[in-house]
Amino acid sequence: MAEETHMHRRHHDMGGLDAGPIDRHEHDHAPWEKQTDAIMRLLVAKGVMTVDELRRGIEELGPGAYDAMSYYERWISSITGNLLEKRILDPAEIGRTMDEVRHRHETA
Amino acid sequence: MMRFHPGDEVRVRSWQPPGHIRTPWFTRGHTGRVVGMLGTFGNPENLAYGGDGAPRQPLYRVRFAQSELWSDYDGRPGDTLIVDLYEHWLEATR
């Protein structure tokens, strides 16, 4: 197929493309990854967002971020983006909280 | 109301719209056969943007010959692949 027909093939839709070797090792999840999973389950259970919105947000990360991020980094980035879109969170609130967490870690 | 039934030959629409699409690129425009029905679900293309998913869409299991999907397939001739596809992405071949 000609390159221009790939205009709307999104980066994640890579079935059949050469993606290199697959890491099949089992690995443990960090506590923040388990928290991310729990946050998503709660948001779905409470009807705040859907798994379809999660996927859409991940697809919209863009090729660079999509490839660089780990699985749950993609999740938390998409969750954050969706909650910003829904005006449940606002950027200043997130910035303030990130500062507080950083301060807590530095003084711990 | 289901438009297709097991045994029906279907072609995946070769649409290329932007947006959140669950129909894998590699199936588009290819012909397969319905082998099962998974139920009716909210349309993810609408749910993904905060919609309610209406109208709900029947979801089918469609079996493709690997040689139909990949022109350079060099596995066994009888190999197949089953993909879950929503009804609005399928059209009858006759």
N, CA and C atoms of all chains as a GROMACS GRO file, in nm:
protein
  606
    1MET      N    1   0.084  -0.121   0.000
    1MET     CA    2   0.000   0.000   0.000
    1MET      C    3   0.087   0.125   0.000
    2ALA      N    4   0.043   0.226  -0.069
    2ALA     CA    5   0.120   0.351  -0.076
    2ALA      C    6   0.120   0.420   0.061
    3GLU      N    7   0.225   0.495   0.086
    3GLU     CA    8   0.243   0.557   0.218
    3GLU      C    9   0.126   0.648   0.256
    4GLU      N   10   0.073   0.724   0.157
    4GLU     CA   11  -0.033   0.820   0.191
    4GLU      C   12  -0.161   0.753   0.239
    5THR      N   13  -0.180   0.624   0.205
    5THR     CA   14  -0.301   0.556   0.253
    5THR      C   15  -0.288   0.519   0.401
    6HIS      N   16  -0.171   0.538   0.460
    6HIS     CA   17  -0.151   0.508   0.603
    6HIS      C   18  -0.180   0.627   0.692
    7MET      N   19  -0.233   0.732   0.634
    7MET     CA   20  -0.257   0.856   0.708
    7MET      C   21  -0.326   0.833   0.842
    8HIS      N   22  -0.426   0.746   0.842
    8HIS     CA   23  -0.502   0.729   0.965
    8HIS      C   24  -0.478   0.595   1.032
    9ARG      N   25  -0.369   0.530   0.992
    9ARG     CA   26  -0.328   0.413   1.069
    9ARG      C   27  -0.257   0.468   1.191
   10ARG      N   28  -0.318   0.451   1.307
   10ARG     CA   29  -0.256   0.504   1.427
   10ARG      C   30  -0.138   0.417   1.470
   11HIS      N   31  -0.046   0.480   1.540
   11HIS     CA   32   0.079   0.416   1.575
   11HIS      C   33   0.059   0.283   1.649
   12HIS      N   34  -0.042   0.278   1.739
   12HIS     CA   35  -0.062   0.157   1.820
   12HIS      C   36  -0.113   0.040   1.735
   13ASP      N   37  -0.172   0.069   1.620
   13ASP     CA   38  -0.237  -0.035   1.538
   13ASP      C   39  -0.130  -0.101   1.452
   14MET      N   40  -0.039  -0.174   1.517
   14MET     CA   41   0.085  -0.217   1.453
   14MET      C   42   0.086  -0.364   1.415
   15GLY      N   43  -0.031  -0.429   1.419
   15GLY     CA   44  -0.038  -0.570   1.384
   15GLY      C   45   0.024  -0.597   1.249
   16GLY      N   46   0.122  -0.687   1.242
   16GLY     CA   47   0.184  -0.721   1.115
   16GLY      C   48   0.310  -0.643   1.084
   17LEU      N   49   0.334  -0.533   1.158
   17LEU     CA   50   0.457  -0.457   1.135
   17LEU      C   51   0.571  -0.520   1.214
   18ASP      N   52   0.693  -0.498   1.169
   18ASP     CA   53   0.809  -0.552   1.239
   18ASP      C   54   0.829  -0.474   1.368
   19ALA      N   55   0.814  -0.541   1.482
   19ALA     CA   56   0.823  -0.472   1.611
   19ALA      C   57   0.941  -0.522   1.694
   20GLY      N   58   1.027  -0.605   1.637
   20GLY     CA   59   1.141  -0.654   1.711
   20GLY      C   60   1.102  -0.765   1.808
   21PRO      N   61   1.198  -0.808   1.891
   21PRO     CA   62   1.170  -0.920   1.982
   21PRO      C   63   1.074  -0.880   2.095
   22ILE      N   64   1.002  -0.978   2.148
   22ILE     CA   65   0.907  -0.955   2.258
   22ILE      C   66   0.970  -1.003   2.389
   23ASP      N   67   0.966  -0.916   2.491
   23ASP     CA   68   1.017  -0.954   2.624
   23ASP      C   69   0.912  -1.040   2.694
   24ARG      N   70   0.940  -1.169   2.709
   24ARG     CA   71   0.843  -1.260   2.769
   24ARG      C   72   0.870  -1.288   2.917
   25HIS      N   73   0.963  -1.214   2.978
   25HIS     CA   74   0.992  -1.236   3.119
   25HIS      C   75   0.874  -1.194   3.208
   26GLU      N   76   0.849  -1.272   3.313
   26GLU     CA   77   0.751  -1.231   3.415
   26GLU      C   78   0.814  -1.119   3.497
   27HIS      N   79   0.734  -1.024   3.541
   27HIS     CA   80   0.789  -0.919   3.626
   27HIS      C   81   0.685  -0.875   3.729
   28ASP      N   82   0.737  -0.829   3.843
   28ASP     CA   83   0.648  -0.780   3.948
   28ASP      C   84   0.604  -0.638   3.916
   29HIS      N   85   0.489  -0.601   3.970
   29HIS     CA   86   0.442  -0.465   3.951
   29HIS      C   87   0.481  -0.380   4.072
   30ALA      N   88   0.526  -0.257   4.045
   30ALA     CA   89   0.558  -0.164   4.152
   30ALA      C   90   0.427  -0.118   4.217
   31PRO      N   91   0.437  -0.074   4.346
   31PRO     CA   92   0.314  -0.028   4.414
   31PRO      C   93   0.237   0.079   4.334
   32TRP      N   94   0.309   0.172   4.270
   32TRP     CA   95   0.236   0.278   4.196
   32TRP      C   96   0.162   0.220   4.076
   33GLU      N   97   0.212   0.108   4.021
   33GLU     CA   98   0.143   0.045   3.908
   33GLU      C   99   0.014  -0.021   3.956
   34LYS      N  100   0.020  -0.082   4.075
   34LYS     CA  101  -0.102  -0.143   4.132
   34LYS      C  102  -0.203  -0.034   4.165
   35GLN      N  103  -0.152   0.080   4.216
   35GLN     CA  104  -0.242   0.193   4.246
   35GLN      C  105  -0.308   0.245   4.119
   36THR      N  106  -0.230   0.251   4.011
   36THR     CA  107  -0.285   0.299   3.884
   36THR      C  108  -0.398   0.208   3.837
   37ASP      N  109  -0.376   0.077   3.850
   37ASP     CA  110  -0.479  -0.019   3.811
   37ASP      C  111  -0.604   0.000   3.897
   38ALA      N  112  -0.583   0.020   4.028
   38ALA     CA  113  -0.696   0.038   4.120
   38ALA      C  114  -0.772   0.167   4.090
   39ILE      N  115  -0.698   0.274   4.060
   39ILE     CA  116  -0.763   0.403   4.027
   39ILE      C  117  -0.853   0.385   3.904
   40MET      N  118  -0.801   0.315   3.802
   40MET     CA  119  -0.880   0.296   3.680
   40MET      C  120  -1.005   0.215   3.709
   41ARG      N  121  -0.990   0.108   3.788
   41ARG     CA  122  -1.107   0.026   3.821
   41ARG      C  123  -1.213   0.107   3.894
   42LEU      N  124  -1.169   0.194   3.986
   42LEU     CA  125  -1.264   0.277   4.061
   42LEU      C  126  -1.332   0.378   3.968
   43LEU      N  127  -1.256   0.439   3.877
   43LEU     CA  128  -1.315   0.537   3.786
   43LEU      C  129  -1.420   0.472   3.696
   44VAL      N  130  -1.394   0.348   3.655
   44VAL     CA  131  -1.492   0.275   3.572
   44VAL      C  132  -1.614   0.239   3.656
   45ALA      N  133  -1.589   0.187   3.778
   45ALA     CA  134  -1.699   0.143   3.864
   45ALA      C  135  -1.792   0.260   3.899
   46LYS      N  136  -1.734   0.379   3.913
   46LYS     CA  137  -1.814   0.495   3.949
   46LYS      C  138  -1.869   0.568   3.827
   47GLY      N  139  -1.842   0.515   3.708
   47GLY     CA  140  -1.898   0.575   3.586
   47GLY      C  141  -1.831   0.705   3.546
   48VAL      N  142  -1.709   0.730   3.597
   48VAL     CA  143  -1.639   0.855   3.562
   48VAL      C  144  -1.577   0.844   3.423
   49MET      N  145  -1.515   0.729   3.394
   49MET     CA  146  -1.460   0.710   3.259
   49MET      C  147  -1.468   0.564   3.218
   50THR      N  148  -1.451   0.540   3.088
   50THR     CA  149  -1.461   0.405   3.034
   50THR      C  150  -1.323   0.356   2.989
   51VAL      N  151  -1.313   0.224   2.973
   51VAL     CA  152  -1.188   0.165   2.924
   51VAL      C  153  -1.162   0.212   2.780
   52ASP      N  154  -1.270   0.245   2.710
   52ASP     CA  155  -1.255   0.296   2.573
   52ASP      C  156  -1.187   0.433   2.574
   53GLU      N  157  -1.221   0.516   2.674
   53GLU     CA  158  -1.156   0.646   2.688
   53GLU      C  159  -1.009   0.629   2.727
   54LEU      N  160  -0.983   0.529   2.814
   54LEU     CA  161  -0.844   0.498   2.850
   54LEU      C  162  -0.763   0.465   2.726
   55ARG      N  163  -0.818   0.376   2.642
   55ARG     CA  164  -0.747   0.333   2.521
   55ARG      C  165  -0.728   0.451   2.426
   56ARG      N  166  -0.831   0.532   2.410
   56ARG     CA  167  -0.823   0.647   2.319
   56ARG      C  168  -0.711   0.742   2.366
   57GLY      N  169  -0.706   0.765   2.498
   57GLY     CA  170  -0.602   0.853   2.552
   57GLY      C  171  -0.462   0.798   2.529
   58ILE      N  172  -0.447   0.667   2.540
   58ILE     CA  173  -0.318   0.603   2.515
   58ILE      C  174  -0.279   0.619   2.368
   59GLU      N  175  -0.377   0.599   2.279
   59GLU     CA  176  -0.349   0.611   2.136
   59GLU      C  177  -0.309   0.753   2.098
   60GLU      N  178  -0.354   0.850   2.176
   60GLU     CA  179  -0.326   0.990   2.145
   60GLU      C  180  -0.197   1.041   2.209
   61LEU      N  181  -0.122   0.952   2.275
   61LEU     CA  182   0.005   0.994   2.336
   61LEU      C  183   0.105   1.036   2.229
   62GLY      N  184   0.092   0.979   2.109
   62GLY     CA  185   0.188   1.007   2.002
   62GLY      C  186   0.297   0.901   2.002
   63PRO      N  187   0.353   0.875   1.883
   63PRO     CA  188   0.451   0.765   1.867
   63PRO      C  189   0.568   0.772   1.964
   64GLY      N  190   0.628   0.888   1.987
   64GLY     CA  191   0.744   0.898   2.074
   64GLY      C  192   0.715   0.855   2.216
   65ALA      N  193   0.611   0.917   2.276
   65ALA     CA  194   0.575   0.886   2.414
   65ALA      C  195   0.523   0.743   2.425
   66TYR      N  196   0.445   0.701   2.327
   66TYR     CA  197   0.388   0.565   2.330
   66TYR      C  198   0.499   0.461   2.340
   67ASP      N  199   0.605   0.480   2.263
   67ASP     CA  200   0.715   0.383   2.263
   67ASP      C  201   0.802   0.394   2.388
   68ALA      N  202   0.819   0.517   2.439
   68ALA     CA  203   0.910   0.538   2.552
   68ALA      C  204   0.848   0.495   2.685
   69MET      N  205   0.715   0.505   2.696
   69MET     CA  206   0.650   0.477   2.824
   69MET      C  207   0.629   0.328   2.847
   70SER      N  208   0.626   0.290   2.976
   70SER     CA  209   0.590   0.154   3.012
   70SER      C  210   0.437   0.143   3.010
   71TYR      N  211   0.388   0.022   3.026
   71TYR     CA  212   0.243  -0.006   3.020
   71TYR      C  213   0.164   0.086   3.113
   72TYR      N  214   0.199   0.087   3.241
   72TYR     CA  215   0.121   0.167   3.336
   72TYR      C  216   0.154   0.316   3.330
   73GLU      N  217   0.269   0.351   3.276
   73GLU     CA  218   0.294   0.493   3.249
   73GLU      C  219   0.195   0.544   3.144
   74ARG      N  220   0.166   0.459   3.045
   74ARG     CA  221   0.065   0.497   2.945
   74ARG      C  222  -0.071   0.511   3.011
   75TRP      N  223  -0.102   0.417   3.100
   75TRP     CA  224  -0.232   0.422   3.169
   75TRP      C  225  -0.247   0.552   3.248
   76ILE      N  226  -0.150   0.583   3.333
   76ILE     CA  227  -0.168   0.699   3.422
   76ILE      C  228  -0.166   0.829   3.340
   77SER      N  229  -0.091   0.829   3.229
   77SER     CA  230  -0.092   0.948   3.143
   77SER      C  231  -0.229   0.967   3.079
   78SER      N  232  -0.290   0.857   3.034
   78SER     CA  233  -0.422   0.866   2.972
   78SER      C  234  -0.529   0.901   3.075
   79ILE      N  235  -0.520   0.840   3.194
   79ILE     CA  236  -0.617   0.871   3.300
   79ILE      C  237  -0.610   1.020   3.332
   80THR      N  238  -0.488   1.072   3.350
   80THR     CA  239  -0.470   1.214   3.382
   80THR      C  240  -0.530   1.301   3.271
   81GLY      N  241  -0.498   1.266   3.145
   81GLY     CA  242  -0.550   1.344   3.032
   81GLY      C  243  -0.702   1.345   3.029
   82ASN      N  244  -0.762   1.228   3.052
   82ASN     CA  245  -0.908   1.219   3.051
   82ASN      C  246  -0.971   1.301   3.163
   83LEU      N  247  -0.909   1.298   3.283
   83LEU     CA  248  -0.966   1.372   3.395
   83LEU      C  249  -0.950   1.523   3.376
   84LEU      N  250  -0.844   1.563   3.303
   84LEU     CA  251  -0.829   1.705   3.267
   84LEU      C  252  -0.938   1.744   3.168
   85GLU      N  253  -0.961   1.660   3.067
   85GLU     CA  254  -1.065   1.688   2.967
   85GLU      C  255  -1.202   1.702   3.031
   86LYS      N  256  -1.229   1.619   3.132
   86LYS     CA  257  -1.359   1.621   3.199
   86LYS      C  258  -1.366   1.730   3.307
   87ARG      N  259  -1.256   1.803   3.323
   87ARG     CA  260  -1.245   1.912   3.422
   87ARG      C  261  -1.268   1.861   3.564
   88ILE      N  262  -1.231   1.733   3.587
   88ILE     CA  263  -1.235   1.677   3.723
   88ILE      C  264  -1.106   1.717   3.795
   89LEU      N  265  -0.996   1.721   3.720
   89LEU     CA  266  -0.869   1.774   3.771
   89LEU      C  267  -0.837   1.901   3.693
   90ASP      N  268  -0.758   1.990   3.755
   90ASP     CA  269  -0.707   2.101   3.675
   90ASP      C  270  -0.555   2.106   3.691
   91PRO      N  271  -0.487   2.163   3.589
   91PRO     CA  272  -0.341   2.159   3.586
   91PRO      C  273  -0.277   2.216   3.713
   92ALA      N  274  -0.331   2.325   3.767
   92ALA     CA  275  -0.271   2.385   3.887
   92ALA      C  276  -0.278   2.290   4.005
   93GLU      N  277  -0.390   2.220   4.016
   93GLU     CA  278  -0.409   2.124   4.125
   93GLU      C  279  -0.302   2.013   4.115
   94ILE      N  280  -0.280   1.965   3.993
   94ILE     CA  281  -0.180   1.859   3.972
   94ILE      C  282  -0.040   1.912   4.003
   95GLY      N  283  -0.010   2.034   3.955
   95GLY     CA  284   0.121   2.095   3.978
   95GLY      C  285   0.149   2.111   4.127
   96ARG      N  286   0.049   2.161   4.200
   96ARG     CA  287   0.063   2.182   4.344
   96ARG      C  288   0.090   2.048   4.414
   97THR      N  289   0.012   1.945   4.378
   97THR     CA  290   0.026   1.815   4.442
   97THR      C  291   0.163   1.753   4.410
   98MET      N  292   0.209   1.770   4.285
   98MET     CA  293   0.341   1.716   4.249
   98MET      C  294   0.450   1.782   4.332
   99ASP      N  295   0.437   1.913   4.356
   99ASP     CA  296   0.532   1.985   4.442
   99ASP      C  297   0.531   1.929   4.584
  100GLU      N  298   0.411   1.907   4.637
  100GLU     CA  299   0.398   1.855   4.773
  100GLU      C  300   0.462   1.718   4.786
  101VAL      N  301   0.437   1.633   4.688
  101VAL     CA  302   0.493   1.497   4.692
  101VAL      C  303   0.646   1.503   4.683
  102ARG      N  304   0.696   1.590   4.595
  102ARG     CA  305   0.841   1.604   4.579
  102ARG      C  306   0.903   1.651   4.710
  103HIS      N  307   0.839   1.748   4.774
  103HIS     CA  308   0.888   1.802   4.900
  103HIS      C  309   0.890   1.693   5.008
  104ARG      N  310   0.784   1.614   5.011
  104ARG     CA  311   0.771   1.507   5.110
  104ARG      C  312   0.887   1.406   5.093
  105HIS      N  313   0.918   1.374   4.967
  105HIS     CA  314   1.025   1.278   4.941
  105HIS      C  315   1.161   1.336   4.978
  106GLU      N  316   1.180   1.466   4.951
  106GLU     CA  317   1.310   1.529   4.977
  106GLU      C  318   1.337   1.541   5.127
  107THR      N  319   1.231   1.557   5.206
  107THR     CA  320   1.248   1.576   5.349
  107THR      C  321   1.235   1.444   5.426
  108ALA      N  322   1.201   1.337   5.355
  108ALA     CA  323   1.181   1.207   5.423
  108ALA      C  324   1.314   1.146   5.464
  109MET      N  325  -3.100  -0.715   1.681
  109MET     CA  326  -3.120  -0.763   1.544
  109MET      C  327  -2.984  -0.784   1.478
  110MET      N  328  -2.949  -0.908   1.448
  110MET     CA  329  -2.819  -0.937   1.387
  110MET      C  330  -2.828  -0.945   1.237
  111ARG      N  331  -2.734  -0.878   1.172
  111ARG     CA  332  -2.736  -0.876   1.026
  111ARG      C  333  -2.667  -1.001   0.970
  112PHE      N  334  -2.570  -1.053   1.044
  112PHE     CA  335  -2.492  -1.167   0.993
  112PHE      C  336  -2.507  -1.288   1.086
  113HIS      N  337  -2.478  -1.403   1.028
  113HIS     CA  338  -2.489  -1.528   1.104
  113HIS      C  339  -2.369  -1.617   1.073
  114PRO      N  340  -2.339  -1.712   1.164
  114PRO     CA  341  -2.226  -1.801   1.139
  114PRO      C  342  -2.236  -1.865   1.000
  115GLY      N  343  -2.123  -1.865   0.929
  115GLY     CA  344  -2.120  -1.920   0.794
  115GLY      C  345  -2.122  -1.811   0.688
  116ASP      N  346  -2.171  -1.691   0.724
  116ASP     CA  347  -2.177  -1.582   0.625
  116ASP      C  348  -2.037  -1.533   0.589
  117GLU      N  349  -2.017  -1.510   0.460
  117GLU     CA  350  -1.891  -1.449   0.416
  117GLU      C  351  -1.908  -1.298   0.423
  118VAL      N  352  -1.808  -1.232   0.483
  118VAL     CA  353  -1.817  -1.086   0.501
  118VAL      C  354  -1.685  -1.021   0.458
  119ARG      N  355  -1.696  -0.895   0.420
  119ARG     CA  356  -1.576  -0.818   0.389
  119ARG      C  357  -1.567  -0.704   0.490
  120VAL      N  358  -1.447  -0.683   0.543
  120VAL     CA  359  -1.426  -0.573   0.638
  120VAL      C  360  -1.419  -0.444   0.557
  121ARG      N  361  -1.489  -0.343   0.601
  121ARG     CA  362  -1.490  -0.216   0.528
  121ARG      C  363  -1.348  -0.159   0.525
  122SER      N  364  -1.316  -0.094   0.413
  122SER     CA  365  -1.180  -0.039   0.401
  122SER      C  366  -1.177   0.108   0.439
  123TRP      N  367  -1.269   0.149   0.527
  123TRP     CA  368  -1.270   0.286   0.579
  123TRP      C  369  -1.136   0.318   0.647
  124GLN      N  370  -1.097   0.445   0.639
  124GLN     CA  371  -0.975   0.491   0.708
  124GLN      C  372  -1.002   0.618   0.787
  125PRO      N  373  -1.104   0.618   0.871
  125PRO     CA  374  -1.134   0.741   0.944
  125PRO      C  375  -1.034   0.763   1.058
  126PRO      N  376  -1.017   0.887   1.101
  126PRO     CA  377  -0.941   0.910   1.224
  126PRO      C  378  -1.027   0.866   1.342
  127GLY      N  379  -0.972   0.869   1.461
  127GLY     CA  380  -1.050   0.835   1.580
  127GLY      C  381  -1.010   0.703   1.640
  128HIS      N  382  -1.084   0.665   1.745
  128HIS     CA  383  -1.056   0.540   1.816
  128HIS      C  384  -1.130   0.426   1.746
  129ILE      N  385  -1.057   0.339   1.680
  129ILE     CA  386  -1.114   0.232   1.599
  129ILE      C  387  -1.062   0.098   1.648
  130ARG      N  388  -1.154   0.003   1.672
  130ARG     CA  389  -1.112  -0.129   1.720
  130ARG      C  390  -1.090  -0.229   1.607
  131THR      N  391  -1.112  -0.188   1.484
  131THR     CA  392  -1.094  -0.276   1.370
  131THR      C  393  -0.948  -0.270   1.325
  132PRO      N  394  -0.870  -0.380   1.346
  132PRO     CA  395  -0.728  -0.373   1.312
  132PRO      C  396  -0.706  -0.336   1.165
  133TRP      N  397  -0.604  -0.255   1.144
  133TRP     CA  398  -0.573  -0.208   1.009
  133TRP      C  399  -0.555  -0.325   0.912
  134PHE      N  400  -0.489  -0.430   0.961
  134PHE     CA  401  -0.454  -0.540   0.870
  134PHE      C  402  -0.575  -0.620   0.823
  135THR      N  403  -0.692  -0.599   0.884
  135THR     CA  404  -0.812  -0.672   0.838
  135THR      C  405  -0.892  -0.593   0.735
  136ARG      N  406  -0.866  -0.464   0.725
  136ARG     CA  407  -0.955  -0.379   0.646
  136ARG      C  408  -0.947  -0.412   0.497
  137GLY      N  409  -1.065  -0.429   0.438
  137GLY     CA  410  -1.075  -0.463   0.296
  137GLY      C  411  -1.064  -0.613   0.269
  138HIS      N  412  -1.042  -0.692   0.375
  138HIS     CA  413  -1.024  -0.836   0.355
  138HIS      C  414  -1.152  -0.914   0.383
  139THR      N  415  -1.158  -1.032   0.324
  139THR     CA  416  -1.278  -1.115   0.331
  139THR      C  417  -1.257  -1.233   0.425
  140GLY      N  418  -1.357  -1.255   0.512
  140GLY     CA  419  -1.351  -1.367   0.605
  140GLY      C  420  -1.490  -1.427   0.622
  141ARG      N  421  -1.502  -1.516   0.721
  141ARG     CA  422  -1.630  -1.583   0.742
  141ARG      C  423  -1.669  -1.571   0.889
  142VAL      N  424  -1.795  -1.536   0.914
  142VAL     CA  425  -1.846  -1.525   1.051
  142VAL      C  426  -1.847  -1.666   1.112
  143VAL      N  427  -1.784  -1.680   1.231
  143VAL     CA  428  -1.784  -1.811   1.297
  143VAL      C  429  -1.850  -1.804   1.434
  144GLY      N  430  -1.890  -1.685   1.478
  144GLY     CA  431  -1.956  -1.676   1.608
  144GLY      C  432  -2.004  -1.535   1.635
  145MET      N  433  -2.084  -1.526   1.742
  145MET     CA  434  -2.146  -1.399   1.780
  145MET      C  435  -2.114  -1.380   1.927
  146LEU      N  436  -2.059  -1.267   1.964
  146LEU     CA  437  -2.013  -1.248   2.102
  146LEU      C  438  -2.111  -1.169   2.187
  147GLY      N  439  -2.214  -1.110   2.125
  147GLY     CA  440  -2.309  -1.028   2.199
  147GLY      C  441  -2.317  -0.890   2.140
  148THR      N  442  -2.385  -0.801   2.210
  148THR     CA  443  -2.404  -0.665   2.163
  148THR      C  444  -2.346  -0.569   2.266
  149PHE      N  445  -2.265  -0.475   2.219
  149PHE     CA  446  -2.190  -0.388   2.311
  149PHE      C  447  -2.202  -0.242   2.270
  150GLY      N  448  -2.181  -0.154   2.367
  150GLY     CA  449  -2.175  -0.012   2.336
  150GLY      C  450  -2.064   0.011   2.234
  151ASN      N  451  -2.090   0.103   2.140
  151ASN     CA  452  -1.992   0.127   2.033
  151ASN      C  453  -1.869   0.200   2.089
  152PRO      N  454  -1.752   0.132   2.086
  152PRO     CA  455  -1.631   0.192   2.145
  152PRO      C  456  -1.590   0.322   2.076
  153GLU      N  457  -1.630   0.339   1.950
  153GLU     CA  458  -1.592   0.460   1.876
  153GLU      C  459  -1.662   0.582   1.936
  154ASN      N  460  -1.772   0.559   2.006
  154ASN     CA  461  -1.847   0.665   2.072
  154ASN      C  462  -1.810   0.672   2.220
  155LEU      N  463  -1.799   0.556   2.284
  155LEU     CA  464  -1.762   0.550   2.426
  155LEU      C  465  -1.626   0.616   2.451
  156ALA      N  466  -1.537   0.606   2.353
  156ALA     CA  467  -1.400   0.656   2.369
  156ALA      C  468  -1.394   0.808   2.383
  157TYR      N  469  -1.503   0.876   2.344
  157TYR     CA  470  -1.505   1.022   2.352
  157TYR      C  471  -1.610   1.072   2.452
  158GLY      N  472  -1.644   0.984   2.546
  158GLY     CA  473  -1.737   1.025   2.651
  158GLY      C  474  -1.883   1.002   2.619
  159GLY      N  475  -1.911   0.937   2.504
  159GLY     CA  476  -2.050   0.909   2.467
  159GLY      C  477  -2.106   0.789   2.542
  160ASP      N  478  -2.233   0.759   2.517
  160ASP     CA  479  -2.298   0.648   2.587
  160ASP      C  480  -2.290   0.516   2.508
  161GLY      N  481  -2.228   0.520   2.390
  161GLY     CA  482  -2.209   0.396   2.314
  161GLY      C  483  -2.328   0.355   2.229
  162ALA      N  484  -2.434   0.436   2.230
  162ALA     CA  485  -2.554   0.402   2.151
  162ALA      C  486  -2.538   0.450   2.007
  163PRO      N  487  -2.593   0.378   1.910
  163PRO     CA  488  -2.658   0.248   1.925
  163PRO      C  489  -2.556   0.137   1.946
  164ARG      N  490  -2.595   0.041   2.031
  164ARG     CA  491  -2.506  -0.072   2.059
  164ARG      C  492  -2.483  -0.152   1.931
  165GLN      N  493  -2.367  -0.217   1.925
  165GLN     CA  494  -2.328  -0.288   1.803
  165GLN      C  495  -2.307  -0.436   1.831
  166PRO      N  496  -2.363  -0.523   1.745
  166PRO     CA  497  -2.330  -0.666   1.755
  166PRO      C  498  -2.181  -0.685   1.725
  167LEU      N  499  -2.120  -0.778   1.800
  167LEU     CA  500  -1.978  -0.807   1.781
  167LEU      C  501  -1.965  -0.952   1.737
  168TYR      N  502  -1.895  -0.972   1.626
  168TYR     CA  503  -1.881  -1.106   1.567
  168TYR      C  504  -1.737  -1.154   1.576
  169ARG      N  505  -1.724  -1.288   1.575
  169ARG     CA  506  -1.592  -1.348   1.555
  169ARG      C  507  -1.583  -1.380   1.406
  170VAL      N  508  -1.480  -1.327   1.342
  170VAL     CA  509  -1.465  -1.349   1.198
  170VAL      C  510  -1.332  -1.420   1.172
  171ARG      N  511  -1.339  -1.529   1.096
  171ARG     CA  512  -1.219  -1.608   1.067
  171ARG      C  513  -1.166  -1.575   0.928
  172PHE      N  514  -1.036  -1.548   0.924
  172PHE     CA  515  -0.968  -1.515   0.798
  172PHE      C  516  -0.862  -1.620   0.770
  173ALA      N  517  -0.841  -1.649   0.642
  173ALA     CA  518  -0.723  -1.728   0.604
  173ALA      C  519  -0.602  -1.637   0.620
  174GLN      N  520  -0.496  -1.688   0.683
  174GLN     CA  521  -0.375  -1.605   0.700
  174GLN      C  522  -0.324  -1.555   0.565
  175SER      N  523  -0.340  -1.640   0.462
  175SER     CA  524  -0.291  -1.602   0.328
  175SER      C  525  -0.376  -1.489   0.268
  176GLU      N  526  -0.499  -1.471   0.322
  176GLU     CA  527  -0.584  -1.359   0.278
  176GLU      C  528  -0.533  -1.228   0.340
  177LEU      N  529  -0.485  -1.237   0.464
  177LEU     CA  530  -0.443  -1.115   0.536
  177LEU      C  531  -0.302  -1.071   0.498
  178TRP      N  532  -0.213  -1.169   0.474
  178TRP     CA  533  -0.072  -1.137   0.450
  178TRP      C  534  -0.030  -1.195   0.316
  179SER      N  535   0.002  -1.108   0.221
  179SER     CA  536   0.035  -1.156   0.086
  179SER      C  537   0.163  -1.238   0.087
  180ASP      N  538   0.250  -1.215   0.188
  180ASP     CA  539   0.377  -1.288   0.192
  180ASP      C  540   0.375  -1.399   0.297
  181TYR      N  541   0.252  -1.443   0.338
  181TYR     CA  542   0.244  -1.546   0.442
  181TYR      C  543   0.309  -1.676   0.395
  182ASP      N  544   0.401  -1.730   0.477
  182ASP     CA  545   0.470  -1.852   0.435
  182ASP      C  546   0.450  -1.967   0.535
  183GLY      N  547   0.343  -1.958   0.617
  183GLY     CA  548   0.309  -2.068   0.706
  183GLY      C  549   0.229  -2.174   0.633
  184ARG      N  550   0.164  -2.261   0.710
  184ARG     CA  551   0.088  -2.368   0.645
  184ARG      C  552  -0.034  -2.310   0.572
  185PRO      N  553  -0.074  -2.371   0.461
  185PRO     CA  554  -0.183  -2.317   0.378
  185PRO      C  555  -0.316  -2.303   0.453
  186GLY      N  556  -0.343  -2.393   0.548
  186GLY     CA  557  -0.472  -2.390   0.616
  186GLY      C  558  -0.479  -2.299   0.737
  187ASP      N  559  -0.372  -2.227   0.768
  187ASP     CA  560  -0.370  -2.142   0.888
  187ASP      C  561  -0.475  -2.031   0.881
  188THR      N  562  -0.540  -2.008   0.995
  188THR     CA  563  -0.642  -1.903   1.001
  188THR      C  564  -0.620  -1.814   1.121
  189LEU      N  565  -0.690  -1.700   1.124
  189LEU     CA  566  -0.685  -1.605   1.235
  189LEU      C  567  -0.827  -1.557   1.261
  190ILE      N  568  -0.867  -1.554   1.389
  190ILE     CA  569  -1.001  -1.506   1.423
  190ILE      C  570  -0.989  -1.368   1.488
  191VAL      N  571  -1.067  -1.273   1.439
  191VAL     CA  572  -1.067  -1.135   1.490
  191VAL      C  573  -1.209  -1.098   1.530
  192ASP      N  574  -1.223  -1.026   1.643
  192ASP     CA  575  -1.354  -0.978   1.687
  192ASP      C  576  -1.382  -0.845   1.616
  193LEU      N  577  -1.495  -0.838   1.545
  193LEU     CA  578  -1.526  -0.718   1.465
  193LEU      C  579  -1.671  -0.675   1.484
  194TYR      N  580  -1.691  -0.545   1.494
  194TYR     CA  581  -1.826  -0.491   1.510
  194TYR      C  582  -1.900  -0.488   1.377
  195GLU      N  583  -2.033  -0.500   1.389
  195GLU     CA  584  -2.117  -0.516   1.270
  195GLU      C  585  -2.103  -0.403   1.170
  196HIS      N  586  -2.091  -0.278   1.218
  196HIS     CA  587  -2.089  -0.167   1.123
  196HIS      C  588  -1.960  -0.162   1.040
  197TRP      N  589  -1.863  -0.248   1.074
  197TRP     CA  590  -1.740  -0.255   0.996
  197TRP      C  591  -1.745  -0.369   0.895
  198LEU      N  592  -1.858  -0.441   0.889
  198LEU     CA  593  -1.868  -0.557   0.800
  198LEU      C  594  -1.972  -0.533   0.691
  199GLU      N  595  -1.945  -0.586   0.571
  199GLU     CA  596  -2.045  -0.582   0.465
  199GLU      C  597  -2.055  -0.721   0.403
  200ALA      N  598  -2.173  -0.753   0.353
  200ALA     CA  599  -2.194  -0.883   0.288
  200ALA      C  600  -2.117  -0.884   0.156
  201THR      N  601  -2.065  -1.002   0.120
  201THR     CA  602  -1.990  -1.010  -0.006
  201THR      C  603  -2.085  -1.038  -0.122
  202ARG      N  604  -2.208  -1.079  -0.091
  202ARG     CA  605  -2.307  -1.100  -0.199
  202ARG      C  606  -2.446  -1.078  -0.146
   0.00000   0.00000   0.00000
